[in-house]
Amino acid sequence: MDIGGKTAIVTGASRGIGPYIAKSLAKQGVNLIAVARSESGLKETQIDIENGGGVCHIHPYDLTEINALQGLIHDLWSLYGPIHVLVNNAGIEQYQFFDQIEKDEISSILKTNLRCPMELTRSILPKMIEQKDGHIVNIASLAGKKGLAYNSVYSASKAAVIMWSDGLRQEYWDSPIDISVICPGFISEAGMFYDGQIPPPPLLGASKPQKVADAVLKALKKGSCEIIVNQGPIRPLLAIGQLSWRIADMLTRWFGVPALNRKRISV
Ligand SMILES: NC(=O)c1ccc[n+]([C@@H]2O[C@H](COP(=O)([O-])OP(=O)(O)OC[C@H]3O[C@@H](n4cnc5c(N)ncnc54)[C@H](OP(=O)(O)O)[C@@H]3O)[C@@H](O)[C@H]2O)c1
């Protein structure tokens, strides 16, 4: 499907993977509305897109203001609508022992990673249904497929995003609305994992951020339901996890994931 001429909101477009997604969409002729808190980060994305001949409006906003998100969608639609694509990409994580994590940190992770995508989607869906054209792309994580030690709240938020997307897809299957979820593993060169400056476990490796942007494009063009972005094939391991949590936990330890996460706790 040709996506040129459509308009897309991309959250978290100020740094990390978001700018890759925004720029890739712009290269396909999609008009961008880039949202994040950092105005300077958004401006960098805007300049890159405009230098390539694309269109990018920026909207600095704190997406944890859940009660204000319906108003945000209303304002963006009035300014730049009709809007055809929402990429829920903004996200945060927090490495910590669960018994030491603060109550507010849990709220912050769940608000940013789960409540915000839900509220943005809830607010925009009626307009998309009315115009008979809409695609929601949620950026989840492989952390939502297998729980992560020392990052369990993040894992819980991403598992919820995957299942929420799954439910939505079935609910809207016979409507003009498409729902996709992207599950990246470790990402190199940019983003929250790269910023931690700890190399990925050698047996798992890391994918480039452009692969996530390519997955978003594929989802939009082909209407894919779920795309995993990982260095090697991971579905067989996930399938083993469905059969035996004991073997899956052992393999996860063998790959060195809990040890890596333990190193990422900032004390
Ligand atoms: N990097 C990886 O290895 C990896 C792997 C799997 C999944 N993911 C997922 O990919 C997505 C992007 O991650 P990333 O690696 O690019 O992370 P990142 O580099 O930390 O960037 C996160 C983005 O989210 C925005 N954001 C965070 N809190 C926000 C808030 N309250 N309001 C508005 N914007 C907010 C940030 O912008 P401001 O700070 O300017 O607000 C930034 O643009 C996330 O959903 C993440 O869970 C990443």
The ligand as an SDF file (V2000), in Angstrom:
LIG
                    3D

 48 52  0  0  0  0  0  0  0  0999 V2000
   16.5470    0.6760   22.2890 N   0  0  0  0  0  0  0  0  0  0  0  0
   16.2240   -0.5870   22.4080 C   0  0  0  0  0  0  0  0  0  0  0  0
   17.1120   -1.4540   22.4950 O   0  0  0  0  0  0  0  0  0  0  0  0
   14.7810   -0.9810   22.4210 C   0  0  0  0  0  0  0  0  0  0  0  0
   14.4820   -2.3580   22.4100 C   0  0  0  0  0  0  0  0  0  0  0  0
   13.1590   -2.7590   22.4400 C   0  0  0  0  0  0  0  0  0  0  0  0
   12.1510   -1.8100   22.4600 C   0  0  0  0  0  0  0  0  0  0  0  0
   12.4660   -0.4780   22.4770 N   0  0  0  0  0  0  0  0  0  0  0  0
   11.3390    0.4660   22.5100 C   0  0  0  0  0  0  0  0  0  0  0  0
   11.4990    1.4030   21.4620 O   0  0  0  0  0  0  0  0  0  0  0  0
   10.9000    2.6370   21.8220 C   0  0  0  0  0  0  0  0  0  0  0  0
   11.9150    3.7560   21.6200 C   0  0  0  0  0  0  0  0  0  0  0  0
   12.9890    3.5250   22.5140 O   0  0  0  0  0  0  0  0  0  0  0  0
   14.4130    4.2100   22.3630 P   0  0  0  0  0  0  0  0  0  0  0  0
   15.4180    3.1520   22.5240 O   0  0  0  0  0  0  0  0  0  0  0  0
   14.4510    5.0990   21.1890 O   0  0  0  0  0  0  0  0  0  0  0  0
   14.4140    5.0720   23.7210 O   0  0  0  0  0  0  0  0  0  0  0  0
   15.1010    6.4800   24.0220 P   0  0  0  0  0  0  0  0  0  0  0  0
   16.3070    6.6790   23.2120 O   0  0  0  0  0  0  0  0  0  0  0  0
   15.2260    6.5480   25.5100 O   0  0  0  0  0  0  0  0  0  0  0  0
   13.9980    7.5210   23.5300 O   0  0  0  0  0  0  0  0  0  0  0  0
   12.7490    7.5300   24.1410 C   0  0  0  0  0  0  0  0  0  0  0  0
   11.8870    8.5620   23.4390 C   0  0  0  0  0  0  0  0  0  0  0  0
   10.6360    8.6450   24.1700 O   0  0  0  0  0  0  0  0  0  0  0  0
   10.4000   10.0120   24.5190 C   0  0  0  0  0  0  0  0  0  0  0  0
    9.7040   10.1150   25.7910 N   0  0  0  0  0  0  0  0  0  0  0  0
   10.0040    9.4780   26.9590 C   0  0  0  0  0  0  0  0  0  0  0  0
    9.1740    9.8970   27.9310 N   0  0  0  0  0  0  0  0  0  0  0  0
    8.3270   10.8000   27.3630 C   0  0  0  0  0  0  0  0  0  0  0  0
    7.2550   11.5950   27.8500 C   0  0  0  0  0  0  0  0  0  0  0  0
    6.8760   11.5710   29.1480 N   0  0  0  0  0  0  0  0  0  0  0  0
    6.6210   12.4300   26.9990 N   0  0  0  0  0  0  0  0  0  0  0  0
    6.9880   12.4910   25.6920 C   0  0  0  0  0  0  0  0  0  0  0  0
    7.9920   11.7660   25.1730 N   0  0  0  0  0  0  0  0  0  0  0  0
    8.6550   10.9320   26.0060 C   0  0  0  0  0  0  0  0  0  0  0  0
   11.8030   10.6290   24.6160 C   0  0  0  0  0  0  0  0  0  0  0  0
   11.7440   12.0080   24.3740 O   0  0  0  0  0  0  0  0  0  0  0  0
   11.9510   13.1740   25.4730 P   0  0  0  0  0  0  0  0  0  0  0  0
   12.9000   12.6660   26.5160 O   0  0  0  0  0  0  0  0  0  0  0  0
   12.4390   14.3040   24.6490 O   0  0  0  0  0  0  0  0  0  0  0  0
   10.5740   13.4120   26.0130 O   0  0  0  0  0  0  0  0  0  0  0  0
   12.5110    9.9430   23.4470 C   0  0  0  0  0  0  0  0  0  0  0  0
   12.2240   10.6110   22.2560 O   0  0  0  0  0  0  0  0  0  0  0  0
   10.4640    2.4920   23.2770 C   0  0  0  0  0  0  0  0  0  0  0  0
    9.0910    2.2060   23.3490 O   0  0  0  0  0  0  0  0  0  0  0  0
   11.2730    1.3180   23.7610 C   0  0  0  0  0  0  0  0  0  0  0  0
   10.6550    0.6370   24.8230 O   0  0  0  0  0  0  0  0  0  0  0  0
   13.7440   -0.0530   22.4700 C   0  0  0  0  0  0  0  0  0  0  0  0
  1  2  1  0
  2  3  2  0
  2  4  1  0
  4  5  1  0
  4 48  2  0
  5  6  2  0
  6  7  1  0
  7  8  2  0
  8  9  1  0
  8 48  1  0
  9 10  1  0
  9 46  1  0
 10 11  1  0
 11 12  1  0
 11 44  1  0
 12 13  1  0
 13 14  1  0
 14 15  2  0
 14 16  1  0
 14 17  1  0
 17 18  1  0
 18 19  2  0
 18 20  1  0
 18 21  1  0
 21 22  1  0
 22 23  1  0
 23 24  1  0
 23 42  1  0
 24 25  1  0
 25 26  1  0
 25 36  1  0
 26 27  1  0
 26 35  1  0
 27 28  2  0
 28 29  1  0
 29 30  1  0
 29 35  2  0
 30 31  1  0
 30 32  2  0
 32 33  1  0
 33 34  2  0
 34 35  1  0
 36 37  1  0
 36 42  1  0
 37 38  1  0
 38 39  2  0
 38 40  1  0
 38 41  1  0
 42 43  1  0
 44 45  1  0
 44 46  1  0
 46 47  1  0
M  CHG  2   8   1  16  -1
M  END
$$$$
